[in-house]
Amino acid sequence: MIQNGKNLKLNNINNALPNMSNTISGWFLNITLQVVDRVMDGAEWVEGITKTINTKGVVQPLTEEQLKILPEGTRTWEWLMLHCLPNVDLNTNQFIKYDGVKYKIMSKKDYTKYGYIQYTLLEAYRTNG
């Protein structure tokens, strides 16, 4: 029986969301992420790949509307949204390499109840030369 939204109680809204884990896994592609560890050595940062994560997910750029609410100076940098399986355990302010480019994890939203985790990635600053 189809329920009308006016008949749902507000505390029952989350129970009405479907578990999309089976559907999502069909949409996801193979993705390889490399965790970049940074250590201060004297006056310089030394970086190295400490872990490789093979998972499934989807990567997409942020929309123009999403970019408009970001700080003005960072709008021209590449921002990506990563939706991946819950087997990926990364944290904000951590660095990863995806497709040969280093990114900083700016946010993490845990939707494991629905079959995925969402990360917002910002292209890491790099100097010319």
Secondary structure by P-SEA (a helix, b strand, c coil): cccccccccccccccccccaaaaaaaaccbbbbbbbbbbbcccbbbbbbcbbbbbbbccccccaaaaaaccccccccbbbbbbbcccccccccbbbbccccccccccccccccccbbbbbbcccccccc
